[in-house]
Amino acid sequence: VQLQAFGGGLAQPGGSLRLSCSVSGFTVGAYAVAWLRQAPGKAREGVSCFTDGDDTAYYTDSVKGRFTISRDRDKNMVHLQMNSLKPEDTAVYYCYGFSVMEYWGKGTQVTVSS
């Protein structure tokens, strides 16, 4: 199983970025998938997830109304659209999957700064 996140970079406050996670060996449409992040000096936190094959999305309070998680079953990818970015969104973002065990991708850096 491999998960590869990409799409991070530098954005200005109020700007947008779209993260993508390409997945192989794991069916994103059938199991739990999530985005987590870790800011410097802070613990890793969950940002958004689908808990299983159901398409009900969950978000941490700080990103509600700004971020949108989606998954493309045909391409076996997971996305995170991030709008109205704030400096406090600066972190390394990780994609994650879970079926019988956890699967982690390498992170992608998101920096929000003017």
N, C-alpha and C positions, 0 to 999 in steps of 0.2 A: 504494500500500500504506500502510495506517495501522494502527498499534498504539497502543492507549490503555490504560495501566495505571491502576488505581484500587484503593481499599481500604486504603491506608496510614493511619497515624494514630498515636496515642499508646497504648501498652499498658504495663501494669505487668510487672515481671519475673515469669515464670511464666505470663503470659497468652498469649492467642492473637489472631492476625489472619489474615484471608484476603485475599490479593491476587488481583485478576482482571485479565486483559488481553483487551480486545475487539479483534479483528483483522478487517480488511477488505482484500480484494485479495490475500490470501495464505491458503492452506489449511493450517490448523494441524495437521490430521491426516496430512498427507503429507510434511512437511518438518521440519527441526530447529527446535525452539523452546526457549527457555531463559529463566531469570531470572538476572540479575546484580545486583550491588549495589556501591555505592561509599560508604564511610564517610568522614567528614571527614579530610582529610590522608592518605588511603590510596588505593592504586590500585583500580581497578574489578576485582571478582573474580566468577567464576562461582559461582552458588549451586546451581542444579539445571537439568537439561535432559533432553529427549528428543532423540536425535541424528538421527532420521529418522521415518518412519512407524511404526517399531517402538515399542512402548510400554514398552521398558526405560528406566527412569529412572536418572539419575546425580545424585549429590549431593556437594558438597564435604564433607570430613570434619566440619567444625564444625557442620553442620546435620543430619547423618545421625541418623535416629530422631526428629527433631523437626519437620522440614519434609516436606511431600508435594506434589509437582507433579502436576498432572492436566490433561487437555485435553478439552474438550467439542466433539466433531466437529460435532454438530448446530448448536450456537450459534457455532462457530468462535471459541472462547475458550480461554485458558490460565489456570490458577489455581495459586496457591501457598498451601497451608495451612501456617501457621506456628504451632506450639505450643511450650510451654515456652520462651517468648522470654527472651532474656538481653540485658543492656545492650549487649553487643558486637554484637548484631544490628542496632543502630541504624545506618541508612544510607538512601540513596536507592536504591530498587529499580527496575530496568528490565526490561521484557520485550523479547525479542529473537527474531527469526526469520531463517532462512537457507534460500534455495533457490539461485538463481544469484547472489544478492548478499545483503548484510546488510540487515536492517530493524530499526530501533530505535524503541521507544516513548519518550515522555517519562516521566521517573521519577515515582515516588510515594514520599513520605517515610515512613519507619517510625522511630518513636522509642520506645525501651524504657527507661522510667525510673519510679522510684517517687516 
